[in-house]
């Protein structure tokens, strides 16, 4: 009897599924043990991590980052092969799992063929028990409703509709009096739904692990961003306390000196914090039912992006403070040079020609520049960029213009100021006088003449060809000044 064959196959499939469930549980325990060891260690370090960020304990931070990376690798790598190499019993268990999966697949195909055979045989009308058919339809429907509560569209899209149609077919066969066929179709639908449920549960488990790592990475990065603001306040010796406006002003300052990079990091961080907050608010189960919710691969990409953001923060955290310090030093040097050259050697200082480099149209329209001007200059129309070179212009009694540029040079995550001097003689070069001016400027800013900080140039074209953009831009401005 074909119906008896289907029921026999159902029993065999159930037995195989139970066996496979047990084998998978044992295999997963070994995998979970490795993952849990990493996760447990991370848990112990959570509070210590916050202290390490606050106190700049680099050793502890590096250890926490190492454990985060190890945990991520344990989630992402194929632990099966690795563990199988170390554990012969585990390898054998995995082989048993594979054989069970293949046998289950074979039996499932056999059932489908048997069911199709019964459906095609219309001679058995009214054969079989109507009560039995009704019971199997109810069982299949109950399994269907269980799957409906799972995030099936997120992880196994459009699969549930197949079983919905199968149950409908079973009901139609029942109404037509084809009870044996109805029973067979309902049996097949229930078996397929159980397999679908197991697959969804596995996918949810994988998602859940990546989500936990995502939150860990995000919390760590958020702590670093918050600490960056505290560090800046410490650096400039201006604590905001509970003053929200001052805190915001400091955020704008960091963004200005980082040339907009800090705002980009904060924007990305807030995007991911919004996602995490939404999941926490809705609950994972409801969140995963949203069509636009992040899937496992997207979570992995979020984790990678947070890692990249963290690396960027580490790169420019030191650099923007150096830019600020170098700018302050240029301002101090500028005042010292003006005082010395004006008072000690009686040069005429052209205040109207003195100032920082004029910001480009792109810089003028940038948010970091506009915000900085707004909070620091009380609505004044400022177009000079204090992150760039400072130009001083003098004139001697022979009407020779003396141009002094204090230029920031960035290289290898460092910022150093250099002084470039050019004298427009309008005739033959007076080398002795040029050397005297250089010596006076070294004296004004208290640097050694051999330090390489102060440099004289007579050839503007050669300076324009310099590979350092700061120097070549200075040469172009010099050229423009001489023509004006």
C-alpha positions as CSV (number, residue, x, y, z in Angstrom):
1,X,0.0,0.0,0.0
2,X,1.4,3.4,-1.0
3,X,-0.1,5.1,2.1
4,X,1.6,2.6,4.4
5,X,4.9,3.3,2.6
6,X,4.5,7.0,3.3
7,X,3.8,6.4,7.0
8,X,6.8,4.0,7.2
9,X,8.9,6.7,5.6
10,X,7.5,9.3,8.0
11,X,8.6,7.1,10.9
12,X,12.1,6.6,9.4
13,X,12.5,10.3,8.7
14,X,11.4,11.2,12.3
15,X,13.9,8.7,13.7
16,X,16.6,10.1,11.4
17,X,15.8,13.6,12.3
18,X,16.0,12.8,16.0
19,X,19.3,11.1,15.5
20,X,20.6,14.0,13.5
21,X,19.4,16.4,16.1
22,X,21.3,14.5,18.8
23,X,24.4,14.3,16.6
24,X,24.3,18.0,15.8
25,X,23.7,18.9,19.4
26,X,26.9,17.0,20.4
27,X,28.9,18.5,17.5
28,X,27.6,22.0,18.4
29,X,28.6,21.5,22.1
30,X,32.2,21.3,21.0
31,X,31.9,24.3,18.7
32,X,30.1,26.2,21.4
33,X,32.7,25.3,24.0
34,X,35.4,27.1,22.0
35,X,33.1,30.1,21.3
36,X,32.0,30.4,24.9
37,X,35.6,30.4,26.2
38,X,36.3,33.5,24.1
39,X,32.9,35.0,25.1
40,X,33.4,34.3,28.8
41,X,36.9,35.9,28.7
42,X,35.4,39.0,27.0
43,X,32.7,39.2,29.7
44,X,35.3,39.3,32.4
45,X,37.1,42.1,30.6
46,X,34.0,44.3,29.9
47,X,34.4,46.6,33.0
48,X,38.2,46.5,32.7
49,X,37.9,47.6,29.1
50,X,36.0,50.7,30.1
51,X,38.7,51.5,32.7
52,X,41.4,50.8,30.2
53,X,39.9,53.3,27.7
54,X,39.5,55.9,30.4
55,X,43.0,55.4,31.8
56,X,44.7,54.8,28.5
57,X,45.9,51.4,29.6
58,X,47.2,50.3,26.2
59,X,48.2,46.8,27.5
60,X,44.7,46.0,28.6
61,X,43.1,47.5,25.5
62,X,45.3,45.4,23.3
63,X,44.4,42.3,25.2
64,X,40.7,43.1,24.9
65,X,41.1,43.7,21.2
66,X,43.0,40.5,20.8
67,X,40.1,38.6,22.5
68,X,37.5,40.4,20.4
69,X,39.4,39.3,17.3
70,X,39.7,35.7,18.5
71,X,36.0,35.6,19.3
72,X,35.3,36.9,15.8
73,X,37.5,34.3,14.2
74,X,35.9,31.6,16.2
75,X,32.5,32.7,14.8
76,X,33.6,33.1,11.3
77,X,36.1,30.3,10.6
78,X,35.1,26.7,9.9
79,X,35.7,25.3,13.3
80,X,34.6,21.9,12.2
81,X,37.8,21.2,10.2
82,X,40.0,22.7,12.8
83,X,38.5,20.8,15.7
84,X,38.3,17.6,13.7
85,X,42.1,17.7,13.2
86,X,42.5,17.8,17.0
87,X,39.8,15.4,18.1
88,X,39.3,12.0,16.4
89,X,36.0,11.4,18.2
90,X,34.6,14.8,17.0
91,X,35.7,14.0,13.5
92,X,33.9,10.7,13.6
93,X,30.8,12.5,14.9
94,X,30.9,15.0,12.0
95,X,31.1,12.1,9.6
96,X,28.1,10.5,11.3
97,X,26.2,13.8,10.9
98,X,27.0,14.0,7.2
99,X,25.8,10.4,6.7
100,X,22.6,11.1,8.6
101,X,22.0,14.3,6.5
102,X,22.5,12.3,3.3
103,X,20.2,9.6,4.4
104,X,17.5,12.1,5.5
105,X,17.7,13.7,2.2
106,X,17.3,10.4,0.4
107,X,14.4,9.4,2.5
108,X,12.7,12.8,2.0
109,X,13.0,12.4,-1.8
110,X,11.6,8.9,-1.5
111,X,8.6,10.3,0.4
112,X,8.0,13.0,-2.2
113,X,7.9,10.3,-4.9
114,X,5.5,8.2,-2.9
115,X,3.3,11.1,-2.2
116,X,3.2,12.1,-5.9
117,X,2.4,8.6,-6.8
118,X,-0.6,8.6,-4.5
119,X,-1.8,11.9,-5.8
120,X,-1.7,10.7,-9.3
121,X,-3.7,7.6,-8.5
122,X,-7.3,8.8,-8.6
123,X,-8.8,5.3,-8.5
124,X,-8.4,5.2,-4.7
125,X,-11.2,7.7,-4.0
126,X,-12.7,7.3,-0.5
127,X,-9.8,4.9,0.4
128,X,-8.2,5.6,3.7
129,X,-9.6,7.1,6.9
130,X,-11.1,10.6,6.8
131,X,-10.4,11.1,10.5
132,X,-6.8,10.2,10.0
133,X,-6.5,12.6,7.1
134,X,-8.1,15.4,9.1
135,X,-5.7,14.7,12.0
136,X,-2.6,14.9,9.7
137,X,-3.9,18.1,8.1
138,X,-4.3,19.6,11.6
139,X,-0.8,18.5,12.6
140,X,0.7,20.1,9.4
141,X,-1.3,23.3,10.0
142,X,0.0,23.5,13.6
143,X,3.6,23.1,12.4
144,X,2.9,25.8,9.8
145,X,1.8,28.2,12.5
146,X,4.9,27.5,14.5
147,X,7.1,28.5,11.6
148,X,5.0,31.6,11.0
149,X,6.2,32.9,14.4
150,X,9.9,32.5,13.3
151,X,11.7,35.0,11.0
152,X,11.2,32.7,8.0
153,X,11.2,35.5,5.4
154,X,14.5,36.8,6.7
155,X,16.4,33.5,6.5
156,X,14.4,31.2,4.2
157,X,12.4,33.6,2.0
158,X,9.3,32.3,0.1
159,X,9.8,28.8,1.5
160,X,6.8,28.8,3.8
161,X,4.4,29.6,0.8
162,X,5.3,26.2,-0.7
163,X,4.1,24.4,2.4
164,X,1.0,26.7,2.6
165,X,0.1,25.5,-0.9
166,X,0.8,21.9,0.1
167,X,-1.6,22.1,3.0
168,X,-4.2,23.7,0.8
169,X,-3.8,20.8,-1.7
170,X,-4.2,18.4,1.2
171,X,-7.5,20.1,2.2
172,X,-8.7,20.0,-1.4
173,X,-7.9,16.3,-1.7
174,X,-9.8,15.7,1.5
175,X,-12.9,17.6,0.2
176,X,-12.7,15.5,-3.0
177,X,-12.8,12.3,-0.9
178,X,-9.2,11.4,-1.7
179,X,-8.3,10.7,2.0
180,X,-5.2,8.6,1.4
181,X,-3.8,11.2,-0.9
182,X,-4.7,14.0,1.5
183,X,-3.0,12.1,4.4
184,X,0.2,11.6,2.3
185,X,0.4,15.3,1.3
186,X,-0.2,16.5,4.8
187,X,2.5,14.1,6.1
188,X,5.0,15.4,3.5
189,X,4.1,19.0,4.4
190,X,4.6,18.4,8.1
191,X,8.0,16.7,7.5
192,X,9.2,19.5,5.3
193,X,8.0,22.2,7.8
194,X,10.0,20.5,10.6
195,X,13.1,20.5,8.5
196,X,12.5,24.2,7.6
197,X,12.1,25.1,11.3
198,X,15.4,23.5,12.1
199,X,17.1,25.4,9.3
200,X,15.6,28.7,10.5
201,X,16.7,28.0,14.1
202,X,20.3,27.4,12.9
203,X,20.2,30.7,10.9
204,X,18.9,32.6,13.9
205,X,21.6,31.2,16.1
206,X,24.3,32.3,13.7
207,X,22.7,35.8,13.5
208,X,22.5,36.0,17.2
209,X,26.2,35.4,17.7
210,X,27.1,38.0,15.1
211,X,24.8,40.5,16.8
212,X,26.4,40.0,20.1
213,X,29.8,40.6,18.5
214,X,28.4,43.7,16.8
215,X,27.2,45.1,20.1
216,X,30.6,44.4,21.8
217,X,32.5,46.1,19.0
218,X,30.1,49.1,18.9
219,X,30.3,49.6,22.7
220,X,34.1,49.5,22.6
221,X,34.2,52.0,19.8
222,X,31.6,54.3,21.5
223,X,33.7,54.3,24.6
224,X,36.7,55.4,22.6
225,X,34.8,58.2,20.9
226,X,33.5,59.5,24.3
227,X,37.0,59.3,25.7
228,X,38.4,61.2,22.8
229,X,36.2,64.2,23.8
230,X,37.4,63.9,27.4
231,X,41.0,63.7,26.2
232,X,40.5,66.9,24.1
233,X,39.2,68.8,27.1
234,X,42.1,67.6,29.1
235,X,44.5,68.6,26.3
236,X,43.2,72.1,26.0
237,X,42.6,72.4,29.8
238,X,38.9,73.3,29.5
239,X,36.5,70.9,31.2
240,X,32.9,71.1,30.1
241,X,31.4,69.3,33.1
242,X,27.6,69.5,32.7
243,X,27.8,72.4,30.2
244,X,26.3,70.9,27.1
245,X,27.0,73.9,24.9
246,X,30.7,73.8,25.8
247,X,30.8,70.1,25.2
248,X,29.3,70.7,21.7
249,X,31.9,73.4,21.1
250,X,34.7,71.0,21.9
251,X,33.2,68.4,19.4
252,X,33.3,71.1,16.8
253,X,36.9,71.9,17.6
254,X,37.9,68.2,17.3
255,X,36.1,68.0,14.0
256,X,37.8,71.2,12.7
257,X,41.4,70.1,13.6
258,X,40.7,66.6,12.3
259,X,39.5,68.2,9.0
260,X,36.0,66.7,9.2
261,X,37.1,63.1,10.0
262,X,35.8,63.1,13.5
263,X,32.2,64.0,12.4
264,X,32.3,61.2,9.9
265,X,33.2,58.7,12.6
266,X,30.5,60.0,14.9
267,X,27.9,59.9,12.2
268,X,28.7,56.3,11.4
269,X,28.8,55.4,15.1
270,X,25.4,56.9,15.6
271,X,24.0,55.0,12.6
272,X,25.0,51.7,14.2
273,X,23.9,52.8,17.7
274,X,20.5,53.5,16.2
275,X,20.4,50.0,14.8
276,X,21.4,48.5,18.1
277,X,18.9,50.6,20.0
278,X,16.1,49.6,17.6
279,X,16.9,45.9,18.1
280,X,17.0,46.3,21.9
281,X,13.7,48.2,21.8
282,X,11.8,45.8,19.5
283,X,13.4,42.6,20.7
284,X,15.4,40.4,18.3
285,X,12.4,38.2,17.3
286,X,10.2,41.2,16.2
287,X,13.2,42.9,14.6
288,X,14.1,40.0,12.4
289,X,10.5,39.9,11.1
290,X,11.0,43.3,9.5
291,X,11.8,43.0,5.8
292,X,14.5,45.7,6.0
293,X,16.2,44.2,9.1
294,X,19.9,43.5,8.9
295,X,20.8,39.9,8.0
296,X,23.8,37.9,9.2
297,X,26.0,39.0,6.3
298,X,25.1,42.6,6.8
299,X,26.0,42.3,10.5
300,X,29.3,41.0,9.5
301,X,29.8,44.0,7.3
302,X,28.8,46.3,10.1
303,X,31.4,44.7,12.3
304,X,34.1,45.1,9.6
305,X,33.1,48.8,9.2
306,X,33.3,49.5,13.0
307,X,36.8,47.9,12.9
308,X,37.8,50.2,10.1
309,X,36.4,53.2,12.0
310,X,38.3,52.3,15.1
311,X,41.5,52.1,13.0
312,X,40.8,55.5,11.5
313,X,40.3,57.0,15.0
314,X,43.6,55.5,16.1
315,X,45.3,57.1,13.1
316,X,44.1,60.7,13.4
317,X,43.6,60.9,17.2
318,X,47.2,61.9,17.7
319,X,47.4,63.9,14.5
320,X,44.7,66.5,15.0
321,X,46.1,67.4,18.4
322,X,49.5,67.9,16.7
323,X,47.8,70.2,14.1
324,X,46.3,72.3,16.9
325,X,49.6,72.5,18.8
326,X,51.5,73.4,15.6
327,X,49.0,76.1,14.8
328,X,49.4,77.6,18.3
329,X,53.1,77.5,17.8
330,X,52.9,79.3,14.5
331,X,50.8,82.0,16.1
332,X,53.4,82.4,18.9
333,X,56.3,82.4,16.4
334,X,54.4,84.9,14.3
335,X,54.1,87.3,17.2
336,X,57.8,86.8,18.2
337,X,59.0,87.4,14.6
338,X,56.9,90.5,14.2
339,X,58.1,92.0,17.5
340,X,61.8,91.1,16.8
341,X,62.0,92.3,13.2
342,X,60.0,95.4,14.0
343,X,61.7,96.5,17.2
344,X,65.2,95.1,16.9
345,X,66.0,95.7,13.2
346,X,63.4,98.3,12.4
347,X,61.6,96.5,9.5
348,X,58.2,97.7,8.5
349,X,55.5,95.1,9.2
350,X,52.7,95.0,6.6
351,X,49.8,94.0,8.8
352,X,47.3,94.1,5.9
353,X,49.3,91.4,4.1
354,X,49.7,89.2,7.1
355,X,47.5,86.3,7.9
356,X,46.7,82.6,7.6
357,X,46.2,81.1,4.2
358,X,42.8,81.9,2.6
359,X,40.5,79.0,2.7
360,X,39.4,77.5,-0.7
361,X,35.8,77.5,-1.7
362,X,35.5,73.9,-0.8
363,X,36.9,74.5,2.7
364,X,34.7,77.6,3.2
365,X,31.6,75.6,2.4
366,X,32.6,72.6,4.6
367,X,30.7,72.0,7.8
368,X,33.8,71.6,9.9
369,X,35.0,75.1,8.9
370,X,31.7,76.9,9.1
371,X,30.9,75.4,12.5
372,X,34.3,76.3,13.9
373,X,34.0,79.9,12.7
374,X,30.5,80.2,14.1
375,X,31.4,79.1,17.6
376,X,34.8,80.9,17.8
377,X,34.3,84.2,16.0
378,X,30.8,85.4,17.0
379,X,29.5,85.7,13.5
380,X,32.5,87.4,12.1
381,X,33.2,86.7,8.4
382,X,36.4,84.7,8.7
383,X,38.0,83.2,5.6
384,X,41.5,82.3,6.9
385,X,42.3,78.7,7.7
386,X,44.3,78.5,10.9
387,X,45.2,74.9,10.0
388,X,47.3,76.2,7.1
389,X,50.4,78.4,6.8
390,X,50.8,81.8,8.4
391,X,52.2,84.5,6.2
392,X,54.1,87.6,7.5
393,X,55.2,90.4,5.2
394,X,57.9,93.1,6.0
395,X,59.8,95.8,4.2
396,X,63.3,97.2,4.8
397,X,64.6,100.7,4.3
398,X,65.6,99.8,0.7
399,X,62.0,98.9,-0.2
400,X,62.8,95.2,-0.4
401,X,59.8,93.0,0.6
402,X,60.6,90.2,3.0
403,X,58.1,87.3,3.0
404,X,58.1,84.9,5.9
405,X,55.9,81.8,5.7
406,X,55.3,79.5,8.8
407,X,54.3,76.3,7.1
408,X,52.9,73.1,8.8
409,X,54.4,69.9,7.2
410,X,52.6,66.6,7.8
411,X,54.5,63.4,7.4
412,X,54.3,60.0,9.0
413,X,51.6,61.0,11.5
414,X,53.6,64.0,12.6
415,X,53.2,67.7,12.2
416,X,56.2,70.0,12.2
417,X,56.5,73.7,11.4
418,X,58.9,75.0,8.9
419,X,59.8,78.7,8.1
420,X,60.3,79.7,4.5
421,X,61.8,83.1,3.8
422,X,62.0,84.9,0.5
423,X,63.3,88.5,-0.1
424,X,62.2,90.4,-3.2
425,X,65.4,92.4,-3.9
426,X,64.3,93.6,-7.3
427,X,67.9,93.2,-8.4
428,X,70.9,91.2,-7.4
429,X,70.7,88.8,-4.5
430,X,72.4,90.1,-1.3
431,X,73.4,86.8,0.3
432,X,74.9,88.3,3.5
433,X,71.6,90.2,4.2
434,X,69.5,87.1,3.5
435,X,71.7,85.1,5.9
436,X,71.3,87.9,8.5
437,X,67.5,87.8,8.2
438,X,67.5,84.0,8.6
439,X,69.6,84.4,11.7
440,X,67.3,87.0,13.2
441,X,64.3,84.8,12.7
442,X,66.1,81.9,14.3
443,X,66.8,84.1,17.2
444,X,63.2,85.3,17.4
445,X,61.7,81.8,17.6
446,X,64.7,80.5,19.6
447,X,65.8,77.7,17.3
448,X,69.2,76.5,16.2
449,X,70.4,77.8,12.8
450,X,71.4,74.2,11.9
451,X,68.0,72.7,12.9
452,X,66.6,73.0,9.4
453,X,63.5,74.8,10.6
454,X,64.3,78.1,9.0
455,X,64.9,77.9,5.2
456,X,65.7,80.7,2.7
457,X,64.7,80.3,-0.9
458,X,65.7,82.6,-3.8
459,X,64.3,80.4,-6.5
460,X,60.5,80.3,-6.4
461,X,60.2,78.0,-9.4
462,X,62.4,75.4,-7.7
463,X,60.1,75.7,-4.6
464,X,57.0,75.2,-6.9
465,X,58.5,71.8,-8.0
466,X,58.9,70.6,-4.4
467,X,57.2,67.3,-3.9
468,X,55.8,68.5,-0.6
469,X,52.5,70.2,-1.3
470,X,52.8,72.6,1.6
471,X,56.0,74.0,0.1
472,X,54.7,74.1,-3.5
473,X,51.5,75.9,-2.5
474,X,53.6,78.4,-0.6
475,X,55.6,79.1,-3.8
476,X,52.5,79.8,-5.7
477,X,51.3,82.3,-3.2
478,X,54.7,83.9,-3.2
479,X,54.5,84.2,-7.0
480,X,51.1,85.8,-6.7
481,X,52.3,88.2,-3.9
482,X,55.2,89.4,-6.1
483,X,52.9,90.2,-9.0
484,X,50.4,92.2,-6.8
